[in-house]
Amino acid sequence: QGFMGEGMVIAVFDSGFKDADKQSYFHHLFQNKKILDTYDFVRGEKSVFEDDEHGRMTLSCIAAYEINKLVGTAPKADFYLFRTEDASSEFPIEEYNWLKAAEVADSLGVDIVSSSLGYTDFDDNNSSYQTYQMDGKTAVSSRAAQILAQKGVVVVSSAGNEGGSSWNIISAPADAADILSIGSVNSREAISYFSSRGYTADGRVKPDVLAMGSSTAVGDNYNKVTFANGTSFSCPTAAGVIAGFWQANPQLSSKQVLNYIRRSGKQYDTPDAQYGYGVLSFSKAHYLAQKETTSYGIMTNKDSTQILCYPNPYPKNNKDTLPTIAWGASYQGKTIEISIFDSSAKLVFEEKLANIEKESIINIFATLPKGEYLISIKPNYSQQKSWRWIID
């Protein structure tokens, strides 16, 4: 539908982006200054282009853009590239690197974090986690991911590649409650054997949704394309889809994005430990968001009789903010007579609105003096008789 991530800011946490600056499928990123910044939290330096290639491969799932070769799911987004992982070892310090990168991402106003990393066992067994600790509240990276999500960032994490192993379930930080943990399917939408299963230790649905992680096309070295397996690749593929979805629906909060992405899953009503809510769908998420929310992100389907005046109070001096009524489903498509009275009960506005949609802009508020106003609606499908609107 033409949404390619424009205006969205994505931070990719990984183990290095070796030679990403030399690949033709990333040429547009550097030519158009779409790489906003980089940092290596392992070495404490700026450059991230000489270490491990895993990050280059995951980045290509989102950001590659070379027609007839490889096109990612959000190639026109802006990116921060953060190396948090040392691929040569596995120690708890890497979770703290993840935490530091999360703090920086929050301070930079990042919209989405894509993290194809997971933590279960460490080289020092005394530091390793147990499966009962995958409760979203124990692992350092999971706690950091939850805080980042609460700050308004959509965190997208690989579910893990432990499916069928003695561990089997998701790894940290995929167990965090308010993030999207991405499992893997093949091209036939069958679960990949390696994709980590749910649930969390405290019984929550994970993975959240799934994307293609078996034989996923990824960027190789020397400007080539190869195919790779892992939730490392279903995660960024999904992250780019989510970026395009949020671009298409900028009225949504981060929590609403999570809700719609989960509801887009093909088995949202019957989730299970293998597929979670199912394979995500941009089309379904977009349809639901357009149907159920106004341009301000107000839900219009929770109560079919609701009427919301927004913003309330209305900031009179802000010319970019439009006074809007959001209509419940019972009102939509109808002809409505609206009357506005000031605090002395004087009628200051009256109009018939034909075939109303989800919302109506009431321009008269831009000309009225500050004060409190009452709105009366006919016919009134709600039990409430009038609605109060304040001009501040």
Rosetta blueprint (number, residue, H / E / L):
1 Q L
2 G L
3 F L
4 M L
5 G L
6 E L
7 G L
8 M L
9 V E
10 I E
11 A E
12 V E
13 F E
14 D E
15 S L
16 G L
17 F L
18 K L
19 D L
20 A H
21 D H
22 K H
23 Q L
24 S H
25 Y H
26 F H
27 H H
28 H H
29 L H
30 F H
31 Q H
32 N L
33 K L
34 K L
35 I E
36 L E
37 D E
38 T E
39 Y E
40 D E
41 F L
42 V L
43 R L
44 G L
45 E E
46 K L
47 S L
48 V L
49 F L
50 E L
51 D L
52 D L
53 E L
54 H H
55 G H
56 R H
57 M H
58 T H
59 L H
60 S H
61 C H
62 I H
63 A H
64 A L
65 Y E
66 E E
67 I L
68 N L
69 K L
70 L E
71 V E
72 G L
73 T L
74 A L
75 P L
76 K L
77 A L
78 D E
79 F E
80 Y E
81 L E
82 F E
83 R E
84 T L
85 E L
86 D L
87 A L
88 S L
89 S L
90 E L
91 F L
92 P L
93 I H
94 E H
95 E H
96 Y H
97 N H
98 W H
99 L H
100 K H
101 A H
102 A H
103 E H
104 V H
105 A H
106 D H
107 S H
108 L L
109 G L
110 V L
111 D L
112 I E
113 V E
114 S E
115 S E
116 S L
117 L L
118 G L
119 Y E
120 T L
121 D L
122 F L
123 D L
124 D L
125 N H
126 N H
127 S H
128 S L
129 Y L
130 Q L
131 T H
132 Y H
133 Q H
134 M L
135 D L
136 G L
137 K L
138 T L
139 A L
140 V H
141 S H
142 S H
143 R H
144 A H
145 A H
146 Q H
147 I H
148 L H
149 A H
150 Q H
151 K L
152 G L
153 V L
154 V E
155 V E
156 V E
157 S E
158 S E
159 A L
160 G L
161 N L
162 E L
163 G L
164 G L
165 S L
166 S L
167 W L
168 N L
169 I E
170 I L
171 S L
172 A E
173 P L
174 A L
175 D L
176 A L
177 A L
178 D L
179 I L
180 L E
181 S E
182 I E
183 G E
184 S E
185 V E
186 N L
187 S L
188 R L
189 E L
190 A L
191 I E
192 S L
193 Y L
194 F L
195 S L
196 S L
197 R E
198 G L
199 Y L
200 T L
201 A L
202 D L
203 G L
204 R L
205 V L
206 K L
207 P L
208 D L
209 V E
210 L E
211 A E
212 M E
213 G L
214 S L
215 S L
216 T E
217 A E
218 V E
219 G E
220 D L
221 N L
222 Y L
223 N L
224 K L
225 V E
226 T E
227 F E
228 A E
229 N L
230 G L
231 T H
232 S H
233 F H
234 S H
235 C H
236 P H
237 T H
238 A H
239 A H
240 G H
241 V H
242 I H
243 A H
244 G H
245 F H
246 W H
247 Q H
248 A H
249 N L
250 P L
251 Q L
252 L L
253 S L
254 S H
255 K H
256 Q H
257 V H
258 L H
259 N H
260 Y H
261 I H
262 R H
263 R H
264 S L
265 G L
266 K L
267 Q L
268 Y L
269 D L
270 T L
271 P L
272 D E
273 A L
274 Q L
275 Y L
276 G E
277 Y L
278 G L
279 V E
280 L L
281 S L
282 F H
283 S H
284 K H
285 A H
286 H H
287 Y H
288 L H
289 A H
290 Q H
291 K H
292 E H
293 T E
294 T L
295 S L
296 Y L
297 G L
298 I L
299 M E
300 T L
301 N L
302 K L
303 D L
304 S L
305 T L
306 Q L
307 I E
308 L E
309 C E
310 Y E
311 P L
312 N L
313 P L
314 Y E
315 P L
316 K L
317 N L
318 N L
319 K L
320 D L
321 T L
322 L L
323 P L
324 T E
325 I E
326 A E
327 W E
328 G L
329 A L
330 S L
331 Y L
332 Q L
333 G L
334 K L
335 T L
336 I E
337 E E
338 I E
339 S E
340 I E
341 F E
342 D L
343 S L
344 S L
345 A L
346 K L
347 L E
348 V E
349 F E
350 E E
351 E E
352 K E
353 L E
354 A L
355 N L
356 I L
357 E L
358 K L
359 E E
360 S E
361 I E
362 I L
363 N H
364 I H
365 F H
366 A H
367 T L
368 L L
369 P L
370 K L
371 G E
372 E E
373 Y E
374 L E
375 I E
376 S E
377 I E
378 K E
379 P L
380 N L
381 Y L
382 S L
383 Q L
384 Q L
385 K L
386 S L
387 W E
388 R E
389 W E
390 I E
391 I E
392 D L
